[in-house]
Amino acid sequence: MDNRLAAASRPGASQEAVEAHYDLGNEFFRLWIGPDLIYSCALFEGDDDLASAQCRKLDYHIEAAGAAGAASVLDIGCGWGALLNRLVSHRGVKRAVGLTLSPSQADWIHHNPIPGVEVRVENWRDHKAEKPYDAIISVGAFEHFCHGGMTSAEKLQAYREFFACCHRLLVDGGRMSIQTIAAVAPLQFVPSLIPEKIFPESEIPLIWEPIAAAEGKFELLALRNDADHYYRTLRQWEQNLTACRDQAVALVGEERVRDFQQYLRVSAFAFKRGHICLLRMSFVKR
């Protein structure tokens, strides 16, 4: 299907667009994001190594969503399942359900089964629950809910649809924690590499759009901007990829590795200069 037609059918990244990035190969990503396969901004304290900072990030969202000890938690954009694993293995959650559009990510979770964890290759718009979840967490998925060329009104409507869906899926008084990259102001220039080769059919929100879209459905409890944490995460990923470059080239080819190195450098620069930021937001259902 033509990318433009796929994007037009539903706002944001189609499954084909998601697969183009996340299905490059689990071993490729393991080389440089780490063996736990956590592909989002870490939460550093002091001289943390990346693995410790990623674990702290998971615990931060679990606490922010009030998910510890819950009967059921939904993870929208679950990646390779690190948060699902943390929820059931360390934080007393009885059932954790993850949604992804990447078959490779789902296969990874299926081949490393954990009691209490369920993963579905499913768009959040299509998800049905037998009964409401006690908490919802979404880390690094919000960036894929809109695509380039959408007007501000169209983007807000797409984000409102997401919050309305979460409102339906969550118990009364339940909490939700979201992590997303956001633009501080309308971006004047985005290198073509990122929308064309790295994250097709995706566009990050403006810093105010998620909060405005949640109005009426959720109350904002906490907000933090951790742009410096994403700069540090990206620089570590780039160093890791450079250190294992020959192995990476053997897996995905020279051009793809070069593209990823450039994307990591460009993104780190954008966080450093304050063009984009990293939002961690927690909400309570109204």
N, C-alpha and C positions, 0 to 999 in steps of 0.2 A: 504494500500500500504506500502511496505517496505520503511523505512526512506531513505535508500541509493538510492533506485530507484526514490523516490520523489525528492531527492536532485539532482540526476543526470539529471532529465528532464529539470530543469531550475536552474541556480545558485541561491544559497541562500535558505531561509526557505520557505517550501511549506505551503499551507494554513493549512494543518493538523498540522504542527509543530507550526505555529502561534497560532492555536486554543488550543494546548496543554498547552500553557502558559497563554494567554490573556483571554481565555474563562473559567478560573477556577471559575468565578463568580464575577459579578460587586460589590456585597456587600463585598466580601472578600477584594478586592482592596480598596474599600472606607474606610475600617477600618483603614488602615495604610498609604496609600498615600494621603488621604484627600478627603473631599466631592466633590471637583472639579475634581477628577480623572485625575490628571496630573502626568503621570508616566515617567518623564525624569528629568534631572538635572535642578535645580532651578538656579536663578541668584541673589545672595545675595548682600545686602549693609548694612553695620553696623550690628545692632542687629535685622535685619529682622526676622519675623517668616516665616515658610515655605510657607504659603499661599501668603504672600506679595511677597516673592522671586519668586514664581512660576508665579505670575501675571507680575512681572517685566521681567521675561524670555520671556513670550508671547509678550510683547510690544517690547522687544529688537529685536526679529525676524521680527515682523511687520515693524519696522523702517528699519532694515537691508535690507529687501526685497522691501522697498518702497511700501508697500501694503496698507497703510492707505488711505482711500477714493477711492480705486480701484473699477473698475466695476466687476472684477472677480479675484479670487485668488484660487489656487490649493494647498491643504494640503496633502502631500504624507505621509501616516502613521499617520492618524488623531487621533488615540486613541479614547477616549470617547468624543471628540468634543470640548474641552476647547478652543483651538485656533480658531476653526470655530466660536464659540460663541463670542469670543472676537472681531474677525474681523467684524462681522455684527452688534453686539450690542453696541460696544464702539468705533470702529475705522472707521465707515462709509463705509464699503465694502458692495456692493449691492448683490453679489453672492459669496459664499464660498463653494467649492466642496472638500469633504474629501474622501480619499481612505484608506481602511483598509482591511485586510484579516481576521479580527475577526468578526464573526456574532454577538457575544455578544456586542461588542463595537457599531456596527451599530444599533443593537436593542435599545441600550441605547439612542442613538441620535434620533432614530425614535420615541421613547416614550417620549422624551423631545424636541419636535419640535421647531425650531426657524425659522421665516421667513427669507428666503435668504440662508439657509443652506441646502446642499444636501450631503448625504453620500452614497458611493457605496462600496460594498464588491467586490473589484476588484484589481488585480495586476496592478501596474503602467505600465507594459509592454503592457497591453491590453487597456489602457485608450485612448479614442478618445474624442476630443473636437471639438465643432462646430466652434469655433474660438479661437485664442490663449488667454491664460491667461495673466493678467497684472503682476502677481507675483506668485512665487512658494515658498513654505516653506515646509521643511521636518525636523522633529525633532524626533530623536530616531528610524528612520527606516533604515538608511544606514547600521547599524550593521547586518541587516538580508539579505543583498544583495549577500553575498557569504557564502559558507559553508566550513567546515574543509576538508583538503586534496587537495584544489585547489592550483595550482602553482601561483607564483606571476604574471605571464603573464595572466593566466586565470582570476585572480581577477581583474587585470587592465582592461581586456576586458569587464568583467561584469560591472564594474564601468563606463567605457566609454559608454556602452549601456544606462546606466541610464542618464548620462549627455546628450547623443544624444537625448534621449526621451524628456528630459526637454527643450532642445534647440528647438525641434519641437513644444512643447506645449506653448512656451513663446513668447510674442510679441518682436519685435526687440527693443533692448535696455532695455528689462525687466530684473529685478533682482531676485535673488534666495538666500534664506538663509537656511543653513543646520546646524544641530547639530548632532554630532556623537561621540561615544566613539572611541578611536583609541589606538593602541599599539605603544609605543615609540620605541621599537625594537621587532624583532621576539620573541614571548613569548616562553620561554623554557619549561614552565610547566603551564598547566591550570587544576585546579581541575576538575575531571571527572564530578562532580555534575553539573557544569554549562553547558557544551555542551550536556550532556546526559539527565538531568532532568529539567533544568531551561530554557535554550535557545537552543533547538535542531536545527540542520541544520543551525547554524549561526556562523559567524566568523567576528571579528572586523577588520577593515582595519589597515594597518600600517599608521603612521602619515602623510606620504608623498603621499600615494596612491590616496586619493580623489583629491588633487591638480593636480597631474600628469594626472589623468584621465580626468579632466576638460579641459586640454590644447587643444586649437584649437576651442573649443565650447564656453568657458566662460573665462572671466578675473577675477582673484581673487581681490576683493576689500578690504576685511578685514579678519583677522584671530586672534582668541584669544584662549588660552588654559586655561580652568577653572577647572583643576583637583581638586583643593581645594574646589570648589563649589559642585562637585559631592560627595566628601568625606563628606561634611556637610549634603548634601541631604540624602545620604545613612544612615548616623548615625541617622538622625531624623526619617527616615522610620523604622529603626530597633527599636528605642525606642518606636515608635507608635505601632509596631507589638507586642512587648513585653508587652506593657500596655494592649493590648486587646487580649492577646493570647488565653484565654478560648473561646472567641467569634469566633476567627479565626479557632480554632480546631473544633468547632461545625460546621463550614461551610465547611471546606476542609479536615479535619483530621489531626491527630498528625504528621504523617510523612511529609506531604506537608508543614506544618507550620515550622517544624524543618529544612527542606530543604531551605525554603525561609530565615529563620533567618541566616543560614550558608552562603547562597549566598550574603546576604546583608553585613555580616561581612567580608567575603573574598574580595568582590568587594571594600569595603571601604579601606581595607588594601592595595589593589593594587594601588588605587589612591594615598593613603598617601605615599607609597614607590616610586611612580613615574614610575611604570611599565606600567600603562595605563593613558591616559589623556582624556580630554573632549574638543573637537574642536567645535567652533562656527565660521562658514565661510560664507561670503557673496560674491556672484558672480554677474557679469553683462553679459548678452548674447552678444557674439561677432557677 
